[in-house]
Amino acid sequence: MATQLKNGSAKLKDVQNDIVNLKQDIASLSRSVGDDIKTNITTTAKRAQSYGTEKYENLQEGVRKKPMTSIGLAFGAGLLVSALLKGARK
């Protein structure tokens, strides 16, 4: 009976140690996944910012090269939005 209690106690200690190790592994994995997510978000944000900046610069260049066309397009877009908004009120 005493041997069984010692064996049970030893097994309980092993389970406790396994739980502690699992807890540490989960914490480590969580930190690693968190770091990966942070890196991916940062990279994606930088790409989006770069893409937006590039498109904005292209738009500015187009306006500089053809200012009258840009004014005409802006006027046409304004008329279109105005017509859409008037149609939505009816």
C-alpha positions as CSV (number, residue, x, y, z in Angstrom):
1,M,0.0,0.0,0.0
2,A,2.8,2.4,0.9
3,T,4.5,1.6,-2.4
4,Q,1.3,2.4,-4.3
5,L,1.1,5.7,-2.5
6,K,4.7,6.6,-3.4
7,N,4.0,5.6,-7.0
8,G,0.9,7.7,-7.1
9,S,2.7,10.6,-5.5
10,A,5.5,10.3,-8.0
11,K,3.0,10.2,-10.9
12,L,1.2,13.2,-9.5
13,K,4.5,15.1,-9.3
14,D,5.1,14.1,-13.0
15,V,1.7,15.4,-14.0
16,Q,2.3,18.6,-12.1
17,N,5.7,19.0,-13.8
18,D,4.1,18.3,-17.2
19,I,1.4,21.0,-16.5
20,V,4.1,23.5,-15.6
21,N,6.1,22.7,-18.8
22,L,2.9,22.9,-20.9
23,K,2.1,26.3,-19.4
24,Q,5.6,27.6,-20.3
25,D,5.4,26.1,-23.8
26,I,2.0,27.8,-24.4
27,A,3.2,31.1,-23.1
28,S,6.3,30.9,-25.3
29,L,4.2,29.9,-28.3
30,S,1.7,32.8,-27.6
31,R,4.6,35.3,-27.5
32,S,5.9,33.9,-30.8
33,V,2.6,34.0,-32.5
34,G,2.0,37.5,-31.2
35,D,5.3,38.6,-32.6
36,D,4.6,37.1,-36.0
37,I,1.2,38.8,-36.1
38,K,2.8,42.2,-35.1
39,T,5.4,41.8,-37.8
40,N,2.8,40.9,-40.5
41,I,0.6,43.8,-39.5
42,T,3.5,46.2,-39.6
43,T,4.7,44.9,-43.0
44,T,1.2,45.1,-44.4
45,A,0.7,48.7,-43.1
46,K,4.0,49.8,-44.6
47,R,3.0,48.2,-48.0
48,A,-0.4,49.9,-47.9
49,Q,1.2,53.3,-47.0
50,S,3.8,52.9,-49.8
51,Y,1.0,52.0,-52.3
52,G,-1.1,54.9,-51.2
53,T,1.8,57.3,-51.5
54,E,2.7,56.0,-54.9
55,K,-0.9,56.4,-56.2
56,Y,-1.2,59.9,-54.7
57,E,2.1,60.9,-56.4
58,N,0.8,59.5,-59.7
59,L,-2.4,61.5,-59.4
60,Q,-0.4,64.7,-58.6
61,E,1.8,64.1,-61.7
62,G,-1.3,63.6,-63.9
63,V,-2.8,66.8,-62.6
64,R,0.5,68.7,-63.3
65,K,0.7,67.2,-66.8
66,K,-2.9,67.8,-67.8
67,P,-4.5,70.4,-65.5
68,M,-7.4,71.2,-67.8
69,T,-8.3,67.5,-68.2
70,S,-8.2,67.2,-64.4
71,I,-10.5,70.1,-64.0
72,G,-12.9,68.7,-66.6
73,L,-12.9,65.3,-64.8
74,A,-13.5,66.9,-61.4
75,F,-16.4,68.9,-62.9
76,G,-17.9,65.8,-64.5
77,A,-17.6,63.8,-61.3
78,G,-19.3,66.6,-59.4
79,L,-22.2,66.6,-61.9
80,L,-22.5,62.8,-61.6
81,V,-22.6,62.9,-57.8
82,S,-25.1,65.7,-57.9
83,A,-27.4,63.8,-60.2
84,L,-27.1,60.7,-58.1
85,L,-27.9,62.6,-54.9
86,K,-30.9,64.3,-56.5
87,G,-32.2,60.9,-57.7
88,A,-31.8,59.4,-54.3
89,R,-34.0,62.2,-52.7
90,K,-37.0,61.5,-55.0
